[in-house]
Amino acid sequence: MFAGSDDGGERAAAIYSLLGTAQLNGLNIEAYLRYLFERLPDHPINRVHELLPWNLATEIPAMRLAA
């Protein structure tokens, strides 16, 4: 409704879904986004699945929320 267009709404939904999934996997959202933005420019497109929250939650414990 407030995304400006249907395409903008779909993009916002994809980002919200990614961040929600990161949160459900116990990741610190800010640390996860920082990690993504640092690695995405040089990361091969055929291995982008490696950057999904459920793959990083077990590989990078420092990114997890403090219990």
ZADO-1210 file (C-alpha; in nm, 4 decimals, padded with zeros to 6 digits):
<atoms>
<atom x="00.0000" y="00.0000" z="00.0000" code="MET" pos="1"/>
<atom x="00.2836" y="00.2418" z="00.0796" code="PHE" pos="2"/>
<atom x="00.5507" y="00.1002" z="-00.1520" code="ALA" pos="3"/>
<atom x="00.4670" y="00.3372" z="-00.4367" code="GLY" pos="4"/>
<atom x="00.3819" y="00.0686" z="-00.6929" code="SER" pos="5"/>
<atom x="00.3016" y="-00.2997" z="-00.7251" code="ASP" pos="6"/>
<atom x="00.6627" y="-00.3750" z="-00.8203" code="ASP" pos="7"/>
<atom x="00.7884" y="-00.1814" z="-00.5201" code="GLY" pos="8"/>
<atom x="00.5518" y="-00.3766" z="-00.2973" code="GLY" pos="9"/>
<atom x="00.6798" y="-00.7069" z="-00.4330" code="GLU" pos="10"/>
<atom x="01.0414" y="-00.6003" z="-00.3741" code="ARG" pos="11"/>
<atom x="00.9594" y="-00.4844" z="-00.0209" code="ALA" pos="12"/>
<atom x="00.7848" y="-00.8157" z="00.0496" code="ALA" pos="13"/>
<atom x="01.0926" y="-01.0084" z="-00.0654" code="ALA" pos="14"/>
<atom x="01.3211" y="-00.8047" z="00.1624" code="ILE" pos="15"/>
<atom x="01.0832" y="-00.8332" z="00.4600" code="TYR" pos="16"/>
<atom x="01.0624" y="-01.2078" z="00.4016" code="SER" pos="17"/>
<atom x="01.4425" y="-01.2414" z="00.3936" code="LEU" pos="18"/>
<atom x="01.4830" y="-01.0375" z="00.7125" code="LEU" pos="19"/>
<atom x="01.2025" y="-01.2246" z="00.8866" code="GLY" pos="20"/>
<atom x="01.3649" y="-01.5546" z="00.7958" code="THR" pos="21"/>
<atom x="01.6970" y="-01.4304" z="00.9312" code="ALA" pos="22"/>
<atom x="01.5286" y="-01.3331" z="01.2565" code="GLN" pos="23"/>
<atom x="01.3528" y="-01.6723" z="01.2826" code="LEU" pos="24"/>
<atom x="01.6927" y="-01.8378" z="01.2395" code="ASN" pos="25"/>
<atom x="01.8233" y="-01.6404" z="01.5361" code="GLY" pos="26"/>
<atom x="02.0480" y="-01.4036" z="01.3399" code="LEU" pos="27"/>
<atom x="02.1215" y="-01.0459" z="01.4322" code="ASN" pos="28"/>
<atom x="01.9574" y="-00.8634" z="01.1400" code="ILE" pos="29"/>
<atom x="02.2112" y="-00.5805" z="01.1297" code="GLU" pos="30"/>
<atom x="02.5053" y="-00.8220" z="01.1325" code="ALA" pos="31"/>
<atom x="02.3384" y="-01.0361" z="00.8642" code="TYR" pos="32"/>
<atom x="02.2803" y="-00.7376" z="00.6338" code="LEU" pos="33"/>
<atom x="02.6368" y="-00.6155" z="00.6867" code="ARG" pos="34"/>
<atom x="02.7660" y="-00.9625" z="00.5991" code="TYR" pos="35"/>
<atom x="02.5488" y="-00.9749" z="00.2849" code="LEU" pos="36"/>
<atom x="02.6429" y="-00.6290" z="00.1596" code="PHE" pos="37"/>
<atom x="03.0129" y="-00.7026" z="00.2070" code="GLU" pos="38"/>
<atom x="03.0002" y="-01.0286" z="00.0127" code="ARG" pos="39"/>
<atom x="02.7317" y="-00.9895" z="-00.2555" code="LEU" pos="40"/>
<atom x="02.9370" y="-00.7862" z="-00.5071" code="PRO" pos="41"/>
<atom x="03.1988" y="-01.0617" z="-00.5460" code="ASP" pos="42"/>
<atom x="02.9835" y="-01.3673" z="-00.4736" code="HIS" pos="43"/>
<atom x="02.9100" y="-01.5977" z="-00.7707" code="PRO" pos="44"/>
<atom x="02.5420" y="-01.5909" z="-00.8681" code="ILE" pos="45"/>
<atom x="02.5254" y="-01.9697" z="-00.8929" code="ASN" pos="46"/>
<atom x="02.6214" y="-01.9942" z="-00.5227" code="ARG" pos="47"/>
<atom x="02.3879" y="-01.7261" z="-00.3842" code="VAL" pos="48"/>
<atom x="02.2066" y="-01.9976" z="-00.1846" code="HIS" pos="49"/>
<atom x="02.5099" y="-02.0021" z="00.0468" code="GLU" pos="50"/>
<atom x="02.4095" y="-01.6559" z="00.1735" code="LEU" pos="51"/>
<atom x="02.0584" y="-01.7523" z="00.2833" code="LEU" pos="52"/>
<atom x="01.9868" y="-01.7160" z="00.6559" code="PRO" pos="53"/>
<atom x="01.9471" y="-02.0860" z="00.7372" code="TRP" pos="54"/>
<atom x="02.2866" y="-02.1613" z="00.5823" code="ASN" pos="55"/>
<atom x="02.4666" y="-01.8828" z="00.7672" code="LEU" pos="56"/>
<atom x="02.3020" y="-01.9419" z="01.1063" code="ALA" pos="57"/>
<atom x="02.5047" y="-02.2588" z="01.1589" code="THR" pos="58"/>
<atom x="02.8250" y="-02.1432" z="00.9862" code="GLU" pos="59"/>
<atom x="02.8759" y="-01.8062" z="01.1536" code="ILE" pos="60"/>
<atom x="02.7901" y="-01.8281" z="01.5254" code="PRO" pos="61"/>
<atom x="02.9076" y="-01.4711" z="01.5890" code="ALA" pos="62"/>
<atom x="02.6135" y="-01.3473" z="01.3832" code="MET" pos="63"/>
<atom x="02.3595" y="-01.5155" z="01.6123" code="ARG" pos="64"/>
<atom x="02.1609" y="-01.3171" z="01.8669" code="LEU" pos="65"/>
<atom x="02.2770" y="-01.3364" z="02.2258" code="ALA" pos="66"/>
<atom x="02.0552" y="-01.5704" z="02.4245" code="ALA" pos="67"/>
</atoms>
